[in-house]
Amino acid sequence: MKDVFRRLASDFLSTIVFLVIYLATDNVLLATGVAIAGAIAQVVYARVKGQSLGYMTWASLALVIVLGGATLLTNDPRFVLAKPAIGHIAIGMIMLKRGWLLRYLPPIVTETIPEYATFAGYAWAALMFVLAAGTIAVASTGDMKLWAFYVSVVLVGAKIAAFAIQYVAFRLLIGSRLRAAARA
């Protein structure tokens, strides 16, 4: 689990850096410049250390440079604010693969309620698309404080709530199936 959080932090480091710098300085252009420099430094550091970089890291770097560059050139923060939406769309597309969630679940789930796990995988994909649409809507306003709240509270909170709902639903469904099997 620690490795998963480390990879997520690495994949979204430039967004995190942008948010921290923006909240500390209230300066979009400075936050964008530091995020671009941070993304480049992250790749250089990994290459010097001989570490392989995942697809998401390369995609994040490209998005930071392209969208951050557009933000710097136009002095319009909406470009860089849209970056998390693109990440959510990409993740949602991956989650459309049937059964993707099964490899992350314990055997009791995959053996007892695999059809619900498959459905949950599609529900996660739908959530990613909804969150991406929300991110685009918030980014289009250009309101930095609203965007900061959305990406730090709403995006994270929605995923935590979805995980909790899935956990409770799976527990109830597994319990029901096991009780029905015991009666049969």
C-alpha positions in Angstrom: 0.0 0.0 0.0 2.9 2.4 0.8 4.2 1.7 -2.7 0.9 2.7 -4.3 0.8 6.0 -2.4 4.5 6.7 -3.3 3.7 6.1 -7.0 0.6 8.3 -6.9 2.6 11.1 -5.3 5.3 10.7 -7.9 2.8 10.7 -10.8 1.0 13.8 -9.5 4.0 15.6 -8.0 3.8 18.6 -10.3 0.1 19.1 -9.5 0.9 18.9 -5.8 3.8 21.3 -6.1 1.6 23.7 -8.1 -1.1 23.7 -5.5 1.4 24.2 -2.6 3.2 27.0 -4.3 0.0 28.7 -5.3 -1.6 28.4 -1.9 1.6 29.9 -0.3 2.1 32.7 -2.8 -1.2 33.3 -4.5 0.8 33.6 -7.7 -0.3 31.4 -10.6 2.6 32.1 -12.9 5.2 31.4 -10.2 3.3 28.2 -9.2 3.2 27.1 -12.9 6.9 27.8 -13.4 7.9 25.9 -10.3 5.6 23.0 -11.3 7.2 22.8 -14.7 10.8 23.0 -13.2 9.8 20.4 -10.6 8.4 18.0 -13.2 11.6 18.3 -15.3 13.8 17.9 -12.2 11.8 14.8 -11.2 12.5 13.1 -14.6 16.2 14.2 -14.5 16.6 12.8 -11.0 15.0 9.5 -11.9 17.1 9.1 -15.0 20.3 9.9 -13.1 19.4 7.3 -10.5 18.7 4.8 -13.2 15.0 4.5 -12.3 12.5 3.6 -15.0 9.7 6.0 -15.4 6.1 4.9 -15.7 3.7 6.0 -18.4 1.9 8.3 -16.0 5.1 10.1 -15.1 5.9 10.8 -18.8 2.3 11.8 -19.5 2.3 14.1 -16.4 5.6 15.7 -17.6 4.2 16.3 -21.1 0.9 17.8 -19.7 2.8 20.0 -17.3 5.0 21.4 -20.0 2.3 21.8 -22.6 -0.5 23.1 -20.3 1.9 25.0 -18.1 3.6 26.6 -21.1 0.2 27.6 -22.4 -0.6 29.2 -19.0 2.7 31.1 -19.0 2.3 32.3 -22.6 -1.3 33.4 -22.3 -1.3 34.3 -18.6 -4.5 32.2 -18.3 -4.4 29.7 -15.5 -7.3 27.6 -17.0 -4.8 25.6 -19.0 -2.8 24.3 -16.1 -6.0 23.9 -14.0 -7.4 21.4 -16.5 -4.4 19.0 -16.1 -6.1 16.9 -13.3 -9.1 16.4 -15.6 -6.9 14.9 -18.3 -5.4 12.5 -15.7 -8.8 11.5 -14.5 -10.0 10.9 -18.1 -6.9 8.7 -18.8 -7.4 6.7 -15.6 -11.2 6.4 -16.4 -10.4 5.0 -19.8 -8.1 2.4 -18.3 -10.8 1.5 -15.8 -13.2 0.7 -18.7 -11.2 -2.5 -19.2 -13.5 -5.3 -17.9 -12.3 -6.9 -14.7 -9.4 -4.4 -14.0 -10.4 -4.1 -10.4 -10.3 -7.9 -9.7 -6.5 -8.0 -9.4 -6.6 -5.5 -6.5 -9.2 -7.4 -4.5 -8.7 -10.2 -1.9 -9.6 -13.7 -3.0 -12.8 -13.8 -1.0 -14.2 -11.0 -3.1 -13.0 -12.4 -6.5 -14.3 -15.8 -5.6 -17.6 -14.8 -4.0 -18.9 -11.8 -5.9 -16.8 -11.3 -9.1 -19.7 -9.8 -11.0 -20.1 -7.1 -8.4 -16.4 -6.4 -8.5 -16.6 -6.0 -12.3 -19.5 -3.6 -11.9 -17.6 -1.6 -9.3 -14.7 -1.3 -11.8 -17.1 0.4 -14.2 -18.5 2.5 -11.4 -15.0 3.7 -10.7 -14.5 4.6 -14.3 -17.7 6.6 -14.3 -16.6 8.4 -11.1 -13.3 9.4 -12.8 -15.2 10.8 -15.8 -17.6 12.8 -13.5 -14.7 14.1 -11.5 -12.9 15.1 -14.7 -16.0 17.0 -15.9 -16.2 18.8 -12.6 -12.5 19.7 -12.8 -13.0 21.1 -16.2 -16.1 23.1 -15.1 -14.2 24.5 -12.1 -11.1 25.2 -14.1 -13.1 27.1 -16.7 -14.2 29.6 -14.1 -10.5 30.5 -13.5 -11.3 30.8 -9.8 -8.1 29.6 -8.2 -9.5 29.2 -4.7 -12.4 27.2 -5.9 -10.1 25.0 -8.0 -7.8 24.5 -5.0 -10.7 23.5 -2.9 -12.0 21.2 -5.6 -8.8 19.3 -6.2 -7.8 19.0 -2.6 -11.1 18.3 -1.0 -13.7 17.3 -3.5 -11.5 15.0 -5.7 -10.0 13.3 -2.6 -13.2 13.2 -0.7 -15.2 11.6 -3.6 -12.6 8.8 -3.9 -12.6 8.2 -0.2 -16.4 8.1 -0.1 -16.5 5.7 -3.1 -14.0 3.4 -1.5 -16.0 3.4 1.7 -19.2 2.6 -0.1 -17.6 -0.1 -2.1 -16.1 -1.6 1.1 -19.4 -1.7 2.9 -21.3 -3.0 -0.2 -18.8 -5.8 -0.7 -18.9 -6.8 3.0 -22.7 -7.0 2.9 -22.8 -8.8 -0.4 -20.2 -11.4 0.6 -21.9 -11.9 3.9 -25.2 -12.4 2.2 -23.7 -14.9 -0.3 -21.9 -16.9 2.4 -25.1 -17.1 4.5 -27.1 -18.2 1.5 -24.4 -20.9 0.6 -24.5 -22.1 4.2 -28.3 -22.5 4.2 -28.1 -24.4 0.8 
